[in-house]
Amino acid sequence: MSTDDTPQPPLSLPEVRARIDGIDRSIQELIAERARFAHQVGLAKGPLAAAVDYYRPEREAQVLRMVVDRNQGPLSDEVLVHVFREIMSACLAQQEPLKIGFLGPEGTFSQQAVLKHFGRSAHGMPMASIEEVFQEVENGNADFGVVPVENSGQGTIQVTLDMFLTSGLRICGEVELRVHQFLLSRSGRIEDIERIYSHPQSFAQTQAWLRGNLPKAEKIPVSSNAEGARRARNADDAAAIAGESAGHVYGLRKVIMSPIEDNKDNTTRFLVLGRQLFPASGHDRTSVLVFIKDQPGALFNVLSPFARHGISMNRIESRPSHQAKWEYAFFIDLAGHVEDAPMQRALAELDAYAAQIKVLGSYPVAVP
């Protein structure tokens, strides 16, 4: 029998640790090398005005998809995507950290979406409202903004859609965030709870659990889950429905129950707001806003060009146009990029039937 077939004795603990230390040195050297090349990319682009000019969401999406495609375990896709996102975030911040507006205060699910999409090297800027996030990006005080647009169980965030009726901002990314709701309090005792603070969306996402477990508790809506946690920290008979991070930020470390959302696949989709369109990444979504003419078959005329050119529609939502009584605008999400030839042909056909078409953005589909 050859020596190759001889079973090798297991490594001792010191030997295993020595191997790990060697791998860690190699990883650190490669990260440093990557950071140096990322800096060279910035130099190759020339003297740009600000950090926002170096950011390319389509390139980041391509990198993360390659991470997923290469992954053969044992770590999950989610873990590896998180690791590479933080590496890219740190490399980009060598130029200057991106400034990202989000619906605050600290500890909201919107902040979690910022961290998931931009990493911890970006500078988060909490805002008091969705309207303020739009305003700060429009004014250039924030490079990008992150706002919720829909929940898998509760549907659309109407204020976000309505802002697009008048805003000139573009959608340049999306984030899908699994939302787990926690019942948090100072005492940790469910029998103490007489009132609960939370955002109306979270009350809606947990209404069945609340009926079954705290039917007599007063439900007090507030501007955000984080604000609810801030208020609940002051009394033993109060609780908040919020994410775990809000509990850490505001000192509500006693988890009475989790998760309490009625839909265990509870997911919120967020949009990344910017001021320009970006090139195609290879797996993109396009959002358009169509103001229709008041005529028979108007909705059919809006949708049929996409069907004729083989473009899948992912979502459609109607809202009052705010331009005239009983006139509506349709928000439509489509598979593909606005630069794709079929998309351009479909939009050209649609122009004959629509009063106005706004391309809100073409952006990478959220990396799983």
Helices and strands as residue ranges (DSSP letters): G 3-5, H 13-44, G 51-54, H 57-70, H 77-92, E 99-103, H 109-118, E 123-127, H 130-138, E 144-151, E 155-156, H 158-164, E 170-178, E 182-185, G 190-192, E 195-198, H 200-205, H 207-213, E 218-221, H 225-232, E 238-242, H 244-250, E 254-257, E 267-274, E 284-292, H 298-308, E 313-320, E 328-335, H 341-350, E 354-364
